[in-house]
Amino acid sequence: MKELLFKKNLLAVIFMLIGIGLIVTGLLSGQAASVLNKARRICMECIGIG
């Protein structure tokens, strides 16, 4: 039972580290500003301002 719990926790930690790595990679490459600009444009179009 403990072995199964350890494997599940290990898998969760591995996926979390991969996710954090991808987020950091995106931030370092400047993708956050691009995503924010696209989100702003879509929102403005949805409410009819842009």
C-alpha positions, 0 to 999 in steps of 0.5 A: 500500500505504501509503495503504491502511494509513494509511486503516485506521489512521485508521479505527481511531483514529476508532473509538477516539476515538468509543469514548473519547467514549462512555465519558467521556459515560457516566461523566459522566452517572453510568451507571457506578454504575448498571451496577455495581449491576445487575451486582452484583444479577445476580451475587447472583441467579446464585449464589442469595444475592440 
